[in-house]
Amino acid sequence: MWPTIVNAIIIGIMLNKFLGFPLILSMLQVGFGQFVVITIIGVPLFNMIERKYGKRLKDLL
């Protein structure tokens, strides 16, 4: 959750300062986009990689 919140704040402020987009709307859109990508793509991808290569990664580290 923290990367989503931090990115929403930082990128939202940058969009507001440099491009003049509304601050709150920019933060909400970036945060929603980050959340969707992380939950729909990131978590299943992480689980798939961990199932397939988990033992090798634990041995390596």
C-alpha positions as CSV (number, residue, x, y, z in Angstrom):
1,M,0.0,0.0,0.0
2,W,2.8,2.5,0.8
3,P,4.2,2.6,-2.7
4,T,0.8,3.4,-4.0
5,I,0.2,6.2,-1.5
6,V,3.6,7.7,-1.9
7,N,3.4,7.6,-5.8
8,A,-0.1,9.1,-5.7
9,I,1.1,12.0,-3.6
10,I,4.4,12.7,-5.4
11,I,3.1,12.2,-9.0
12,G,-0.1,14.1,-8.2
13,I,1.9,17.1,-7.0
14,M,4.1,17.0,-10.0
15,L,1.2,16.8,-12.4
16,N,-0.3,19.8,-10.6
17,K,2.8,21.9,-10.6
18,F,4.1,21.2,-14.1
19,L,0.9,20.6,-16.1
20,G,-1.7,22.4,-14.0
21,F,-3.9,19.4,-13.4
22,P,-6.3,19.5,-10.4
23,L,-4.3,18.2,-7.3
24,I,-6.8,15.9,-5.6
25,L,-8.1,14.5,-8.9
26,S,-4.5,13.7,-10.0
27,M,-3.7,12.1,-6.7
28,L,-6.8,9.9,-6.9
29,Q,-6.3,8.9,-10.5
30,V,-2.6,8.0,-9.9
31,G,-3.4,6.1,-6.7
32,F,-6.2,4.2,-8.3
33,G,-4.1,3.2,-11.3
34,Q,-1.2,2.1,-9.1
35,F,-3.6,0.0,-6.9
36,V,-5.2,-1.7,-9.8
37,V,-1.9,-2.6,-11.4
38,I,-0.4,-3.9,-8.2
39,T,-3.4,-6.0,-7.2
40,I,-4.4,-7.3,-10.7
41,I,-1.0,-7.8,-12.2
42,G,1.6,-7.6,-9.5
43,V,0.3,-10.0,-6.8
44,P,-0.6,-12.9,-9.2
45,L,2.7,-12.5,-11.0
46,F,4.6,-12.5,-7.7
47,N,2.8,-15.6,-6.5
48,M,3.4,-17.4,-9.8
49,I,7.2,-16.6,-9.7
50,E,7.4,-17.6,-6.1
51,R,5.7,-21.0,-6.7
52,K,7.9,-21.7,-9.7
53,Y,11.3,-20.4,-8.5
54,G,10.7,-20.0,-4.7
55,K,13.1,-22.7,-3.6
56,R,15.9,-21.5,-6.0
57,L,15.5,-18.0,-4.7
58,K,15.7,-19.0,-1.1
59,D,18.8,-21.1,-1.7
60,L,20.4,-18.3,-3.6
61,L,19.7,-15.7,-0.9
